[in-house]
């Protein structure tokens, strides 16, 4: 079993947006529709895409939309797991626990659960009825977005916060994409230009869009955003260029981007060394 | 000047003028650039070279970004990093481009 640290340090992540469909409508999500569509993954397209990527160490992030809605998710996971260079990751709003609970029992699958919609001063709004994931050795993690009231809730309910105060919780900065929440500048400032440039060269997660069958530069500028990021044909040549930092450029939408990048750098330099050394 | 000679201790920087006189320019190099040069030892070891002829145009942006980030942040590249020869070559080119652009400003 690969540890989260090992995966984060050595693998580049690519989001596989298998379907835009979701049973929830998180205000800060970039890529969902409540319309149920494209719920069966085209295995030929998947196999072709994985084949293009096979020479690279990739964290294949299966999501959408909500991956638990995908009818042939087990087939998709089994296909990804055939490749020794890939780590299979599933990001769910907890619906996976209902339909595919065995995913949580497989430590080879990095399961990340985004089950908290919002923090308020006096309560939490969750996305399902499941409690936060407890500390475990099965590669299952809570992903908690620090929405604007997170800090007040944390101070007001320290006992409740103990449930996620362990190694299996990842915190993520609020991105402020939502139009009806506090402005993102109240939460964090814009990342330095050099950090946005490094992010542009290989974003935290580029996307394979299964609906349009395109390779998308940035997962943050997607369907539910005013500005969409650049798209490319999925070919061996474009995949090779992407993985060698030759496909993506610093675009106009990167100049205004307000996504948070940690000041120490988009990726640690050791990760660049790992990727550039091939 | 196209080439700057770095002393083994990384404390003195010189160039040769047209008459082959060694001219000390240590005091002319901005402090942050001096820090960057010293930091480059974590990548290149004792093979840090300042030579304009190493600058090429055909390297990916990411190499320039790594050098710029190292210049901007003291906590970026602070220990030995193992880049392979090809990547090292590109980084050395990016480093020289960055250095001479800043130095000649």
Contacts between the chains, C-beta under 8 A, distances in Angstrom:
chain1	res1	chain2	res2	distance
A	192	B	72	6.9
A	194	B	65	6.3
A	194	B	68	5.1
A	194	B	69	5.3
A	194	B	72	5.6
A	195	B	69	7.6
A	197	B	61	7.2
A	197	B	65	5.3
A	197	B	68	7.9
A	198	B	62	7.2
A	198	B	65	4.8
A	198	B	66	7.9
A	198	B	69	6.5
A	201	B	60	7.7
A	201	B	61	5.8
A	201	B	62	4.6
A	201	B	65	6.3
A	202	B	62	7.5
A	244	B	60	7.0
A	245	B	60	4.7
A	245	B	61	7.0
A	245	B	62	4.1
A	246	B	60	5.5
A	249	B	61	7.4
A	250	B	61	7.4
A	263	B	73	7.1
A	264	B	73	7.1
A	264	B	75	6.0
A	264	B	76	6.7
A	265	B	69	5.9
A	265	B	73	7.2
A	265	B	76	5.6
A	269	B	66	6.4
A	269	B	69	7.9
A	269	B	70	7.8
A	269	B	76	6.4
A	269	B	77	5.5
A	269	B	81	5.6
A	270	B	81	6.3
A	272	B	62	6.9
A	272	B	66	6.1
A	273	B	81	5.3
A	273	B	82	6.1
A	273	B	83	5.1
A	273	B	87	7.2
A	276	B	62	7.5
A	276	B	83	6.7
A	276	B	84	7.7
A	276	B	87	4.3
A	277	B	82	7.5
A	277	B	83	6.4
A	277	B	84	4.4
A	277	B	87	6.0
A	278	B	84	7.4
